[in-house]
Amino acid sequence: MHAANEASMTRGGSQVFSDEHIYRTMVGDDPYLYPNVDWHNEIYKKMGHTRRASVNVNGGSEHVQYYVSLSFYQETGLFKTDKNATFDSNQRNTRYNFNSSLTMDVTSTTQMKLNIKGNMSDRNYPWVEAKDMFELVYNMPATQMPVIYPEGEVPFISTGGGLVNPWAYLTKRVINRTINPK
């Protein structure tokens, strides 16, 4: 705020922020009227996670061989969710894979093979792409607006000047979920 004032005044303009506005923002005595939001901390978790597990079994006899593989994969994103929402706005991808093979010698010249493969996935992701959220978070001034008001009212989604409340943009919009096979 001091830098904005200095930049304006050295170019012949007037003070952008009053001394009282700067002081009240700095002390944080009214965070709804004089916000100072760490948007990065409001939107992002400190870490996501990835889990992976697989089991493979094979064996058989002289005339029959088998192979079975089961695997699980899960990753979550870095977005926080609204504690009061009925949906999860974080990115999540869960996948299960199955692979099996059975080979039998029917006769000395004939072999029969049976292979079965499949997978199932469950993806959850917000409608806004991660790269766009990064842009929103880093373009939003800390002093522009609070995250949410005490009564649960959300500050405007857009100021008309291109600024968007990143938290509302993430948590108050549609969530995409795909499950395969359905």
N, C-alpha and C positions, 0 to 999 in steps of 0.2 A: 504494500500500500504506500509505503514511503517512496519506493522506487517509481511507482506510477505517478505520484505527486511530483517528484523531481523531474521525471521525463516530460510531464505536461508543462510544468512551469518553466523549464529551460527552453521550451519551444514557444514561449509567449502565451501559453494557456493558463488556466486557473487551476487551483488545487482540486484534485479529483475526490479525495477522501479528507474529511475534516479530522482535526486532531482528536476530537472526542470519539469519532467513528473508529479511528485506529486504536485508541486506548481501550475502548469497550470490546473491540474484537480481540485484542491482545489478552485482556484479563478474563474474557469468556463469561462475563456476568449475565449475558442474555444471548445464548447460542442460537436462538431462533431469529432474533432481529439482527444480530451481528455474528453470523456463522464463521467458523474456521474449521472446515471439514477436511480431513485426510481421506480423500476419495479413494485412494489406493487401498487403504486399510478397510474402508467400508465395503468395497467390492470383492477383494481378493483374500483368500485363505493364505496362510503361510506356506502350505504345500498341498499337493494332490498325492494320489498314490496309485501304484500299479501292482496288481497281484497276478501271479501266473502259477498254475499247477498243471501237471500232466502225469498220467499213469499209462505205461505201455506194458502189455503182457503178450508174450509169444511162446510157442512151444509146439508140441505135437509128437507124432511117431513117424515111423518109416513111410507110412502111406497118407497121413493126415497132418497138415500144419495149419496153425491158426495164428492170427495177430489181432490184438484189440488195443486201441488207443483212445483214451479219454483226456480231454484237456479243457481247462478253464482259464479265462483271461478277463481281467476287470481293470479299468482305469477310471479315475475321477478327475475332474477339472479343478480349477482354482477359484471358481466363483462361490461366494457366500449366498445363502438363501435367506429369505424373509422368514423369521421365526413364526409369524402369524399366518403365513401362506399355507394353502392346502396342497401345494405342489412344490417340487424341488427344482429350482432354477439352475442348479449346477449341471455341468456336463458329466455324463456317465456313459460308459460303454462296457457291456458285459457280453461275453461270448462263450458258448460251449461248443466243442467239436467232438465228433465221434467218427472213428474210422475202424473198420474191421475187415478182415480177410480170412477166408477159409479155402484151403487148397487140398483136394483129395485125389489120390490116384485111383480111378475107377477100374482101370485095367492097366496092363503094363505099357500100353500105347496111348491111353486116354486119360486126360487129367481134367478135373472139373474145378473151376475157381468161382468163388462167390465173394464179391466186394460190396460192402455197404458203408456209405459215408453220409454224414449229415452235420448240420450245424444249426445253432439257434442263437439269436442275438437280441439284445434289448438295449436300445440307445435312448438317452435322454439328453436334450440339449436346448438351450434357449434359442429363440428365433434370431437373436443378434449374434453375429460371428465374433469370436474372441478378438480378432484384430480390430474390429469396430469398437468393442468395449475398451480396449487399450486407448484408442484415440479419444473416446468420450471422457475417460478418466483423466487423461493427461491434458485435455483441453479445458476442463472445468475448473475455474478459479475456486480456491478454497473458501473464499468469502462471498461467493455468489448466492448460495441458498443452503439451508439445512438439508439433511438427508430426508427427514420426515418430521412433521409436527407432532406434539404430544397427543393430540386427539386422534392421531392416525391419518390425518390428511397429508397427502403427498404434495410437495411443491411441484409446480408446473413441470410438465414433461419437456416443453420447449419454451425458451424465452422469446422466440420469434427471431432471434439473432443468431440462431444456429447452436446455442448452448442447450444441452439436454441434461436433466437430472440422471446421472448414470445408474443410481440405485433403482429408481423407478423404472427406467428403461429395461433393466435386467429382470427385476422381480415382479413387475406389474404387467408384463406382456405375455403373449402366448408361449407355451413350452411345446417343443416338438418331441414326440416319442414314437419310435418305430420298434416293432417287435417282429422278428422273422424267425421261423415261419409263423404266420398268423393263426 
